[in-house]
Amino acid sequence: MSGCARCAWAEGDPVMVAYHDTEWGVPLRDSRALWALLVLESFQAGLSWRTILHRREGFRAAFAGFDPEAVAAYDAARVEALVQDAGIIRSRAKIEATIGNARAYLQMMAAGEDFAAFAWGFVGGVPRLGDGTHVAASSAESEALSKALKRRGFRFVGAVTVHAWMQAAGLFNDHALGCPRRAALAPPGAA
């Protein structure tokens, strides 16, 4: 995408550029991949996405390749080890929330509630297309999804975090008007 009008937030950092050009906003419909992305977005709360993205491999190693079954089994000793892990954000609250979120995810799946279908249900199964000029911090959909996640026992899933997750996972296409990824990822029939 050299010479394009890529979303401004991605410019200046090769890792961010690659993420923007290949991942951000691509519709994810795999439950486990959505859960893994929610882990990262939950750690982002109060921080920059760049910080999280540059530590993604550390998070992958710390959280067993984002395997919710393995993470759900983490005990107090594992939490203590993760609090010392310089490869991730060493927030005890976020680490404990991730373990709880893995348990909540598994409870949903055990009850027959597919995580991907659940999340996509908040946008009617079709990505929402933003106006391309203003990227909102939250939306009515992220407010509703945040509340639904919290009712299921998830933590660090406020409306702003959930909206960022929805954007990253392609539930919202918030690429800028001039960005080639906007058209490439637009839902059929979108203007």
ChimeraX attribute file (.defattr): number of C-alpha atoms within 10 A of each C-alpha:
attribute: neighborCount
match mode: 1-to-1
recipient: residues
	/A:1	11
	/A:2	5
	/A:3	5
	/A:4	10
	/A:5	14
	/A:6	21
	/A:7	20
	/A:8	11
	/A:9	12
	/A:10	17
	/A:11	14
	/A:12	9
	/A:13	11
	/A:14	10
	/A:15	14
	/A:16	18
	/A:17	19
	/A:18	14
	/A:19	16
	/A:20	20
	/A:21	18
	/A:22	10
	/A:23	15
	/A:24	24
	/A:25	25
	/A:26	21
	/A:27	22
	/A:28	19
	/A:29	17
	/A:30	12
	/A:31	17
	/A:32	17
	/A:33	16
	/A:34	19
	/A:35	21
	/A:36	20
	/A:37	19
	/A:38	23
	/A:39	25
	/A:40	21
	/A:41	25
	/A:42	25
	/A:43	27
	/A:44	20
	/A:45	17
	/A:46	8
	/A:47	12
	/A:48	11
	/A:49	17
	/A:50	16
	/A:51	13
	/A:52	20
	/A:53	17
	/A:54	14
	/A:55	16
	/A:56	16
	/A:57	14
	/A:58	17
	/A:59	23
	/A:60	17
	/A:61	12
	/A:62	18
	/A:63	22
	/A:64	12
	/A:65	14
	/A:66	20
	/A:67	15
	/A:68	22
	/A:69	14
	/A:70	14
	/A:71	21
	/A:72	19
	/A:73	12
	/A:74	16
	/A:75	11
	/A:76	9
	/A:77	9
	/A:78	14
	/A:79	18
	/A:80	13
	/A:81	11
	/A:82	21
	/A:83	18
	/A:84	14
	/A:85	14
	/A:86	10
	/A:87	16
	/A:88	23
	/A:89	20
	/A:90	17
	/A:91	14
	/A:92	14
	/A:93	13
	/A:94	20
	/A:95	24
	/A:96	19
	/A:97	20
	/A:98	27
	/A:99	24
	/A:100	20
	/A:101	28
	/A:102	26
	/A:103	21
	/A:104	21
	/A:105	25
	/A:106	18
	/A:107	14
	/A:108	16
	/A:109	13
	/A:110	10
	/A:111	9
	/A:112	9
	/A:113	13
	/A:114	16
	/A:115	20
	/A:116	17
	/A:117	14
	/A:118	16
	/A:119	21
	/A:120	20
	/A:121	14
	/A:122	18
	/A:123	16
	/A:124	11
	/A:125	14
	/A:126	16
	/A:127	25
	/A:128	19
	/A:129	20
	/A:130	18
	/A:131	14
	/A:132	15
	/A:133	11
	/A:134	11
	/A:135	13
	/A:136	12
	/A:137	12
	/A:138	16
	/A:139	15
	/A:140	11
	/A:141	20
	/A:142	25
	/A:143	17
	/A:144	14
	/A:145	24
	/A:146	22
	/A:147	17
	/A:148	16
	/A:149	20
	/A:150	16
	/A:151	11
	/A:152	15
	/A:153	17
	/A:154	21
	/A:155	20
	/A:156	22
	/A:157	26
	/A:158	19
	/A:159	20
	/A:160	18
	/A:161	24
	/A:162	26
	/A:163	25
	/A:164	24
	/A:165	25
	/A:166	33
	/A:167	23
	/A:168	24
	/A:169	23
	/A:170	24
	/A:171	28
	/A:172	27
	/A:173	27
	/A:174	29
	/A:175	27
	/A:176	20
	/A:177	17
	/A:178	14
	/A:179	18
	/A:180	16
	/A:181	24
	/A:182	20
	/A:183	17
	/A:184	9
	/A:185	20
	/A:186	23
	/A:187	16
	/A:188	9
	/A:189	5
	/A:190	10
	/A:191	8
